[in-house]
Amino acid sequence: MDMVERVRASRYPTRRVVLGTIAAGAVGGLAGCLGDDEEVPDPISLDEDGHHCDECNMVIQNHPGPVGQSFYLDDAPPAVEDREDGIAWFCSSLCMYQFILDHDGQGFEPVGSYGTDYSTVEYDLSEDGGATVITADVNADSFAPTDELTFVVDSDVQGAMGSSLIGFSDEGDANSFASEHDGELYEEDEISDELLAALGT
């Protein structure tokens, strides 16, 4: 690296540096909106055309990458208060956490959330418009509680909304995926508005 490159690097931090800084300062980002001790319903399959993302309105089954669902029960945001168990569903992990954090600021906290568990599902990587994407699995048995997942963030593998948070219940699987695809590891309580903004939501 020559002098110009070193100066440029010091003045303009890379996205990876920004994300690392956010992780160091954002412990507890979701600590206040992880629900309480109420029993969380089992996850459902998100395989119908009527399952539109509650954050961006895309049809969930038509897009790649990790998907999610959150249960608000009797204290649901207006957008989902008429649904059984106050369930909100999402085309991506990014949309799920954006919805959770936005509504937490309005006093709505899910009692529990689920995300795709790539430790337990078979998945493929493919090229889509020049980007590498990971397949989606919308079946009920593909989900795990999000507080049991380790997320690979800012890797070179994308989901429905581009940059993604790809969850694994086995931390070893997450480490392997992050090493192979140049990602960083995050736990749920490290996910914050600042992290989502850095990922481009």
C-alpha positions as MATLAB code, in Angstrom:
seq = 'MDMVERVRASRYPTRRVVLGTIAAGAVGGLAGCLGDDEEVPDPISLDEDGHHCDECNMVIQNHPGPVGQSFYLDDAPPAVEDREDGIAWFCSSLCMYQFILDHDGQGFEPVGSYGTDYSTVEYDLSEDGGATVITADVNADSFAPTDELTFVVDSDVQGAMGSSLIGFSDEGDANSFASEHDGELYEEDEISDELLAALGT';
ca = [
       0.000    0.000    0.000;
       1.524    3.357   -1.014;
       1.272    6.596    0.984;
      -1.825    7.857   -0.852;
      -3.657    4.592   -0.243;
      -2.710    4.629    3.454;
      -3.977    8.194    3.877;
      -7.176    7.407    2.003;
      -7.720    4.311    4.142;
      -7.228    6.260    7.361;
      -9.555    9.101    6.314;
     -12.273    6.957    4.746;
     -12.867    3.774    6.734;
     -14.161    0.750    4.905;
     -17.649   -0.582    5.513;
     -16.048   -3.513    7.369;
     -14.326   -1.076    9.774;
     -17.603    0.788   10.272;
     -19.454   -2.456   11.026;
     -16.765   -3.535   13.462;
     -17.029   -0.225   15.289;
     -20.800   -0.534   15.449;
     -20.554   -4.045   16.887;
     -18.206   -2.851   19.615;
     -20.594   -0.067   20.624;
     -23.946   -1.728   20.071;
     -24.075   -4.542   22.605;
     -27.611   -4.531   23.877;
     -29.041   -3.111   20.649;
     -31.950   -5.535   20.885;
     -31.699   -6.290   24.573;
     -34.825   -4.251   25.267;
     -36.968   -5.816   22.544;
     -36.447   -9.545   22.844;
     -39.799  -10.285   24.428;
     -40.521  -11.732   27.867;
     -41.400  -15.099   29.372;
     -44.678  -15.628   27.516;
     -44.875  -18.849   25.548;
     -44.021  -18.288   21.906;
     -46.198  -20.073   19.316;
     -44.514  -22.486   16.916;
     -43.327  -21.053   13.586;
     -45.519  -21.403   10.515;
     -44.695  -21.998    6.849;
     -44.532  -18.818    4.754;
     -45.316  -20.521    1.462;
     -48.507  -18.799    0.314;
     -48.890  -15.925   -2.146;
     -50.692  -14.042    0.604;
     -47.549  -13.965    2.720;
     -46.233  -10.502    1.932;
     -43.373   -9.024    3.929;
     -44.724   -6.730    6.640;
     -41.769   -4.388    6.199;
     -41.431   -4.047    2.406;
     -44.549   -5.858    1.040;
     -42.632   -8.275   -1.239;
     -44.068  -11.788   -1.708;
     -41.876  -13.850    0.611;
     -41.682  -17.112   -1.315;
     -40.561  -15.336   -4.502;
     -37.182  -14.213   -3.153;
     -33.911  -15.776   -1.976;
     -32.266  -15.669    1.414;
     -33.180  -15.981    5.093;
     -36.754  -15.162    6.082;
     -38.328  -14.491    9.458;
     -41.413  -14.176   11.598;
     -42.198  -12.490   14.909;
     -45.058  -13.068   17.336;
     -46.570  -10.131   19.238;
     -49.602  -11.990   20.661;
     -52.090   -9.547   22.237;
     -49.804   -6.503   22.028;
     -49.302   -6.309   18.267;
     -48.590   -3.298   16.075;
     -51.647   -2.110   14.111;
     -50.363   -3.663   10.870;
     -50.661   -7.196   12.285;
     -53.070   -6.884   15.225;
     -55.849   -8.745   13.395;
     -53.726  -11.827   12.711;
     -53.773  -14.893   14.922;
     -51.054  -14.556   17.594;
     -50.153  -11.122   16.238;
     -47.679  -12.669   13.809;
     -45.573  -10.532   11.484;
     -43.712  -12.185    8.619;
     -40.721  -11.073    6.579;
     -38.947  -11.714    3.283;
     -35.526  -11.168    4.870;
     -33.738  -10.995    8.179;
     -33.001   -7.335    7.425;
     -36.702   -6.548    7.096;
     -37.468   -8.481   10.278;
     -35.002   -6.552   12.412;
     -35.930   -3.227   10.853;
     -39.576   -3.895   11.729;
     -38.730   -5.049   15.262;
     -36.517   -2.058   16.019;
     -38.897    0.482   14.469;
     -41.871   -0.860   16.427;
     -39.905   -1.231   19.636;
     -39.582    2.541   19.548;
     -43.398    2.666   19.534;
     -43.724    0.335   22.509;
     -44.343   -2.945   20.684;
     -42.103   -5.895   21.566;
     -42.409   -9.388   20.092;
     -42.554  -12.225   22.601;
     -40.360  -14.201   20.221;
     -39.007  -14.347   16.693;
     -37.799  -17.045   14.330;
     -35.313  -16.963   11.462;
     -34.101  -19.429    8.869;
     -31.580  -21.817   10.420;
     -28.984  -22.626    7.777;
     -27.429  -25.250   10.057;
     -30.493  -27.452    9.573;
     -31.613  -26.793    5.989;
     -30.022  -27.755    2.715;
     -29.126  -24.642    0.768;
     -27.481  -23.644   -2.472;
     -25.619  -20.563   -3.608;
     -26.248  -19.196   -7.095;
     -25.583  -16.135   -9.200;
     -28.415  -13.659   -9.652;
     -27.749  -10.451  -11.562;
     -24.059  -10.551  -10.715;
     -24.619  -11.225   -7.009;
     -24.225  -14.484   -5.105;
     -27.480  -15.355   -3.323;
     -28.450  -18.080   -0.875;
     -31.647  -20.059   -1.323;
     -34.655  -19.465    0.898;
     -36.519  -22.102    2.895;
     -40.000  -21.018    3.989;
     -41.122  -24.275    5.606;
     -42.024  -24.214    9.297;
     -39.317  -26.724   10.240;
     -36.570  -24.537    8.760;
     -36.924  -21.910   11.504;
     -35.144  -21.556   14.836;
     -35.538  -18.939   17.575;
     -33.449  -15.947   16.596;
     -31.825  -15.736   20.026;
     -30.353  -19.198   19.336;
     -28.779  -18.152   16.021;
     -25.359  -16.731   15.243;
     -25.626  -14.384   12.271;
     -23.105  -13.973    9.470;
     -23.286  -10.306    8.492;
     -21.848   -8.344    5.560;
     -20.652  -11.430    3.694;
     -20.435  -11.683   -0.081;
     -23.687  -13.736   -0.059;
     -26.951  -11.846   -0.378;
     -30.640  -12.355    0.330;
     -33.904  -10.745   -0.721;
     -32.812   -7.229    0.241;
     -29.170   -7.476   -0.807;
     -26.912   -7.523    2.259;
     -28.202  -10.078    4.719;
     -27.946  -11.551    8.189;
     -27.620  -15.304    7.642;
     -28.383  -17.346   10.772;
     -26.870  -20.617   11.994;
     -27.772  -22.493   15.184;
     -24.332  -24.144   15.106;
     -21.666  -21.520   15.744;
     -19.124  -23.699   13.961;
     -21.251  -23.548   10.811;
     -21.446  -19.773   11.157;
     -17.673  -19.509   11.558;
     -17.064  -21.670    8.498;
     -19.530  -19.692    6.381;
     -18.083  -16.363    7.543;
     -14.539  -17.502    6.756;
     -15.484  -18.749    3.308;
     -17.634  -15.745    2.390;
     -15.866  -12.888    4.170;
     -18.502  -12.133    6.810;
     -18.618  -11.033   10.448;
     -20.379  -12.834   13.309;
     -23.130  -11.162   15.349;
     -25.452  -12.316   18.093;
     -29.028  -11.048   18.170;
     -28.450   -8.563   20.978;
     -25.752   -6.869   18.874;
     -28.162   -6.005   16.055;
     -28.952   -2.294   16.068;
     -30.350    0.491   13.902;
     -26.771    1.565   13.234;
     -25.836   -1.884   11.964;
     -28.858   -2.032    9.658;
     -28.066    1.444    8.332;
     -24.491    0.387    7.612;
     -25.829   -2.568    5.654;
     -27.869   -0.231    3.501;
     -31.455   -0.628    4.733;
];
